[in-house]
Amino acid sequence: MIVVTGAAGFIGSCLVSKLNQEGFNDIIIVDDFSNETKMKNLEHKSYSQKVHRDDFIKWLRENQRFVQMVFHIGARTDTTEFNKEIFDKLNLNYTKAVWNTCVEFGLPLVYASSAATYGLGEFGYEDNHEVIDKLKPLNPYGDSKNDFDKWAIKQERKPYFWAGLKFFNVYGPNEYHKGRMASVILHSHNQIQEKGEVKLFRSHNPDYKDGEQLRDFVYVKDVVEVCYFLLHHRKDSGIYNLGSGKARTFLDLVKNTFAGVNMKLNIHFIDTPADIRDKYQYFTEANMTKLVSIGYNKPFHTLEQGVKDYVENYLVGKKYY
């Protein structure tokens, strides 16, 4: 059996769908299951058992002999939350407990890290372990992810195979429940449907024109393809970037969203809120050399391909993956 934590969430539910497509139905889904809007992500999916996240470590200890792989995707991901104790509990200490249990019973582990660990990118976006201690995340969420990465690489006892995946700007189906933390594509689509226009943050950096801030947008279907690859690879442990490898502008993203619904481009720029202006990333781009070097060779969706699939096959009609 395969364990997926955060299974009712965005990336976790897409991973369950990918596993189902590949014939894996003996899946243990772990979450808190209290958010009714998230539960729609699990409709029409096959799994063996639901385990509440508070009961998971106990369950894993009792059932470890049946477990083939643990995908620990669940996390508190709200970058606007500044209560460090919440992140220490759910992202740092909980993940340590999962790691230690996998070590004890010889279970392979893939866990979710984040490109938020890179902060403003002062040290680049290369996923080598030497730079992790130097990174300066911009919020408690990024700190929690980097704190675990730092802890993991210093451990003498590690799972026989482990991988931490630094997710960049992931977008795609099953993120309807995320509210303000959903991708710009979902927000743009909603604004287009409601008002026929999209509002984007104005640039407050003289090096970037309005709308030309650059991010590495990666389609969730590519993210779960990498997870599936690691299910079978199980060697070359370490921390890996998971982005498209190509930075694109917010203008590109919104233009493709308008194209997906066959509407005329209509963008208005607004000031970036003052409280996040000094923490705003103007550029992110994953160096994907390391993942490619261990044998991952599937092409990633271009922004055009990903947005087209997302808008036409999911957002129109609010469908799920």
ROLUMLUM-152258 format. One record per residue (C-alpha): residue in three letters; x negated, y, z negated. Coordinates in steps of 0.05 Angstrom, whole numbers, plus 32768, in hexadecimal, padded with zeros to 4 digits. Example, Ala and Ser with C-alpha at 12.3 -4.5 7.8 and 13.67 -1.06 7.14 Angstrom:
BEGIN
Ala7F0A7FA67F64
Ser7EEF7FEB7F71
This chain:
BEGIN
Met800080008000
Ile7FEC8048800C
Val7FF780807FDA
Val800980C77FF0
Thr800E80FC7FBB
Gly8033813C7FCB
Ala805C81107FF9
Ala809A813D7FF8
Gly80708179800C
Phe805A8193804F
Ile801A816D8061
Gly802B81318035
Ser806E81238056
Cys804E812A809B
Leu801980F78086
Val805180C78070
Ser807180D080B5
Lys802E80C280D8
Leu8024808380AF
Asn806A806B80BF
Gln805C80768109
Glu801F804B8103
Gly8046801380E1
Phe803680228098
Asn8075801F806E
Asp80598006802C
Ile804D804D8013
Ile805080677FCC
Ile806880AF7FCD
Val805480DB7F93
Asp807181207F83
Asp809D81427F4F
Phe80DA813B7F7D
Ser80FE81747F5A
Asn810281A37F96
Glu8140818E7FBD
Thr812A81B47FFB
Lys80E9818B7FFE
Met8110814A7FFB
Lys812881558042
Asn80DF81488057
Leu80E781008040
Glu812880F08065
His812280B88098
Lys80DD80A4807E
Ser80CA805F8066
Tyr80A880548023
Ser80A680217FEB
Gln80AC804A7FAC
Lys80B180907F91
Val808480A07F55
His808980E27F2F
Arg804681057F2D
Asp804681057EE1
Asp804A80B87EE2
Phe801980AD7F1B
Ile7FD880A17EF6
Lys7FFA806C7ECA
Trp801A804D7F08
Leu7FD7804C7F2C
Arg7FB580297EF3
Glu7FEB7FF47EF1
Asn7FEF7FE97F3C
Gln7FA97FF87F54
Arg7F9D7FB27F6F
Phe7FD27FBE7FA5
Val7FB980027FBC
Gln7F9380097FFD
Met7F8780547FFD
Val7F9A80927FD6
Phe7FA980D27FFB
His7FAD81087FC6
Ile7FCE81417FED
Gly7FF8815D7FB5
Ala7FE281A07F97
Arg7FFB81E37F7F
Thr7FED820D7FBD
Asp800A82517FAC
Thr7FD382847FBA
Thr7FFC82BB7F98
Glu7FFE82957F56
Phe7FCA82B07F26
Asn7FD682847EE9
Lys7F94825E7EE7
Glu7FB0822B7EB5
Ile7FE282127EE9
Phe7FAB82057F1B
Asp7F7D81E67EE7
Lys7FB481B57ED5
Leu7FD081A27F19
Asn7F9581AC7F49
Leu7F5681A17F1F
Asn7F6481737EE4
Tyr7F99814A7F07
Thr7F6B813D7F42
Lys7F33812A7F12
Ala7F6280F67EF4
Val7F7380DA7F39
Trp7F2980D87F4B
Asn7F1480B57F0B
Thr7F4A80817F13
Cys7F3580737F5A
Val7EED806C7F42
Glu7F01803C7F0B
Phe7F27800E7F3A
Gly7EFE80167F7A
Leu7F33803A7FA2
Pro7F2480687FDE
Leu7F3B80AF7FD6
Val7F4B80E88006
Tyr7F5E81297FE5
Ala7F74816E7FFB
Ser7F4281A77FF3
Ser7F4B81E98017
Ala7F2A821E8042
Ala7F3F824E800B
Thr7EFF82387FEA
Tyr7ED78261801D
Gly7EF182A48005
Leu7EDD82DC8034
Gly7EAE82AD8058
Glu7E6E82CD803E
Phe7E4B828A8043
Gly7E6C82748084
Tyr7E9C823B808F
Glu7E6F81FE8090
Asp7E8381C28066
Asn7E3E81B1804B
His7E3B81A08002
Glu7E0181CF7FF4
Val7E2B820E7FFC
Ile7E6681FA7FD0
Asp7E4782167F90
Lys7E3F825A7FB1
Leu7E8682627FCB
Lys7EB2829B7FB1
Pro7EFC828B7FB9
Leu7F2C82C67FB7
Asn7F6182AB7F88
Pro7F6D82767F52
Tyr7F8782457F85
Gly7F4682487FAC
Asp7F1F82457F6C
Ser7F4382057F56
Lys7F3481E37F98
Asn7EEB81F87F97
Asp7EE381E67F4E
Phe7EF9819F7F5F
Asp7ECB819B7F9B
Lys7E9181B07F70
Trp7EA4817E7F3A
Ala7EAC81457F6D
Ile7E68814C7F8F
Lys7E45814D7F4B
Gln7E64810C7F33
Glu7E3680D07F2C
Arg7E7280A17F31
Lys7E9A80AA7F70
Pro7ECE80817F95
Tyr7EAB80537FC7
Phe7ECA807F7FFD
Trp7EE480C57FF1
Ala7EF28102801B
Gly7F0781498009
Leu7F2A816C8043
Lys7F2581B88047
Phe7F6781C88069
Phe7F66820A808F
Asn7FA7822D80A4
Val7FD481F180AE
Tyr801681FC80D1
Gly804D81CE80EB
Pro808E81AA80DA
Asn80A6819B8093
Glu809081DE8075
Tyr80D781FB8070
His80D581F78023
Lys80958220801B
Gly80B482658018
Arg8081829D801D
Met80488269801F
Ala8061824D8062
Ser8039825980A1
Val803E829A80C8
Ile805D82728101
Leu8099825F80D6
His80A182A680BC
Ser809A82C18102
His80CF8292811D
Asn80FF82A580E5
Gln80F482EF80F2
Ile80FF82E6813D
Gln814082C28130
Glu815882F680FE
Lys813F8337811C
Gly811F8329815F
Glu80DC83438145
Val80A0832E811C
Lys807A835680E8
Leu8030834B80E2
Phe7FFE836980B2
Arg7FD883A580CC
Ser7F8C839F80CB
His7F6983C78095
Asn7F2583B280AF
Pro7F0683DE80E5
Asp7EE683A08105
Tyr7F2A83838116
Lys7F6483A1813D
Asp7FAC83978124
Gly7FC1834F812D
Glu7F7C83398141
Gln7F6A831D80FE
Leu7F5082D6810B
Arg7F62829580E9
Asp7F57824C80F7
Phe7F9E82328101
Val7FA381E68101
Tyr7FE081BE8113
Val7FF8818E80DD
Lys7FFB8154810F
Asp7FAF815B8117
Val7FA6815C80CC
Val7FCA811A80C2
Glu7FA480FC80FD
Val7F64810980D7
Cys7F8180EA8098
Tyr7F9580AD80C0
Phe7F4E80A880DD
Leu7F3180A98097
Leu7F6080728081
His7F3A804380AF
His7EF5806580AF
Arg7EE680618064
Lys7E9D80758067
Asp7E7580B5806A
Ser7E9280D1802A
Gly7E92811C8020
Ile7EB6815E8028
Tyr7ECF816F806E
Asn7EEC81AB8090
Leu7F30819F80B0
Gly7F4181D680E0
Ser7F4881DC812B
Gly7F0281F78130
Lys7F1B82338157
Ala7F2F82768137
Arg7F6B82988158
Thr7F8E82DA814C
Phe7FD182E5812B
Leu7FE68307816C
Asp7FD882C68192
Leu800182A0815F
Val803D82CF8162
Lys803B82D581AE
Asn8040828981B3
Thr807982888181
Phe80A182BA81AA
Ala8092829181E9
Gly80AC825281C6
Val80F1827281BF
Asn80EF82968202
Met80F382DC81E4
Lys80D0831D81F4
Leu8094832E81C8
Asn80A783608191
Ile8074836C815A
His807283A18124
Phe803683AC80F7
Ile803C83B980AC
Asp800883C88078
Thr7FE9838E8055
Pro80018391800C
Ala7FCF83B67FE1
Asp7FCA837E7FAE
Ile7FAE834C7FE1
Arg7F8B837C8010
Asp7F4583727FF2
Lys7F5083267FF2
Tyr7F678321803A
Gln7F4182F28068
Tyr7F34831180AD
Phe7F1182D480C9
Thr7F0F828A80BC
Glu7EF6825380EA
Ala7EE6820C80D7
Asn7EA481EF80ED
Met7EBC81A98101
Thr7E78818B8112
Lys7E76816080D4
Leu7EB8813C80E1
Val7EA58131812A
Ser7E6181158115
Ile7E8280DB80F0
Gly7EAA80C6812D
Tyr7EEA80EF812E
Asn7EF580FE8178
Lys7F3E810E8181
Pro7F4B815381A0
Phe7F7081858175
His7FAE81A9818D
Thr7F9F81ED81AA
Leu7FC782258189
Glu7FF3822781C8
Gln800181DD81C5
Gly800E81DB817A
Val803C82178177
Lys806381FF81B4
Asp806F81BA8195
Tyr808081D88151
Val80B0820D816A
Glu80D381E581A0
Asn80D781A1817E
Tyr80E081B48135
Leu80F081FD8126
Val81268200815A
Gly815D81D98136
Lys813481D480F5
Lys811D818D8101
Tyr80EC816480D8
Tyr80B0813B80E9
